[in-house]
Amino acid sequence: MFKNWEEVKNTQEGVERILTNSMRMNRVSHSYIFEGPKGTRKKWVAILFAKTLLCTSPKDNNPCNECHNCRRVDNLTHPNLFIIDPPGKVIKKEVISSLILELSKTSLENGPRIYLVIDADRFNQSSANTLLKTMEEPGQEVYQILITENYHSLLSTIISRAETLHFLPINRKIIQKHLIKQGLSESLANIISQYTSDLDTAEKLARNKETEEIYLLVTEIFQNLLLKDQSSIISLYHADKIFNNNESVDIFLNLLIYYQKDILSYKLNVEDFIMFIDQKETIAKLAKRISKIQAQEYLEEMLELAIKLKYNINLQLAFNRLLMILERGYKYATYSRSDTV
Ligand SMILES: [Zn+2]
C-alpha cells in the first residue's frame, strides 16, 4: 500500500508526474485508464489516488494517512470507494447497472466517490455500453479508473472517453533494491529480480521460505560438484518435495541456469554479470575445472531441459541425468557433449 506519491515516483515516474500535476492544477480527469503489465501496481496507485481525493487533511497533495478517511481507504472499507472485481472472465451488465444505481443514490458520506474496475478488458458489448453512459456523464464528484493488462482489448469507445496512463515494466535494479530493503540478501534479491519483473510476484517469492530453500539447494549442489567424495545427486533426493509443485521446479531449474551462467560469465571475464555474488569463490573454482565450451554445453543441457519440462516427463529422472552430466564434467572432467550422439 502506497503512503505518498514519492513512493510511486520510484517505479512509475511518468504516472506520478501526470497525476500529481493534475491534482496541483485542479484538473483531475473523471475517467482514467491505468494500463500496463502485471505487477506494476496499477491498483495500488489507483487506491492512493482515491485516498488523496478522500483525505480530510492532505498535505501537498499527499494523503495524511491518519484521518478516518485515510484509514478506511487503507482497509478498503470506505463507503465512497468501490472496487469492481467480480469473479469470472466477463464483467456482466448487471454488475455495472447495480454500480450505477448505487452512484445515483445520495451517498452516506460527503466527498468524492471513486470506483475502480479491475481487469476492465472483461467487459462485453452490453456491459461496455452501460458503462459508456456513465462515462459520458460521470457526475460531478464521481471518478472512475479502469485497470487493465490488455489495453488493446478495450473498446475504442471506452478508450476515447478516458485519459490513459501507461505503466511501464519495473526495472530489475529497482526490484532488487526494493527486496534488499525488505531484508533479503543481495544474492537472493539479485536472483529473484532476474526471475521476474513483476514486483508483486517478486515480493511473494521473497516472503516464501521455499525460495530460500531452493536457493540453498542450488548452492549446495554446485558446492558438492567440487568434492569428489560428496554426491550432488544425494542433495536432490533430500529435496524431492520440490518436484510436487510446477512453480518450484521452474524456480529450481532457473536457479541452476543462473548459476551455470555465472560460471560462464567468470570464464568469459565478465564477472560483473555474476548473480550469485555470495558464491564467487565456488564459482571461480568450478570455472577452472571446465573449458568454455563445456560451460556452454552444460548451459545448453539446462535450457533443453527447460523446454522438456513443458511435457509430462519424469522430473526426478531428468534432473538426475542433468546432475550426472555435471558431475562427470566438474568432478572428473570426462563429459563433453560432442561425445554423445
Ligand atoms: Zn487523511
Boltz pocket constraint, residues with backbone or C-beta under 6 A from the ligand:
constraints:
  - pocket:
      binder: B
      contacts: [[A, 51], [A, 54], [A, 55], [A, 56], [A, 57], [A, 58], [A, 63], [A, 64], [A, 65], [A, 66], [A, 67], [A, 68], [A, 69], [A, 70]]
      max_distance: 6.0
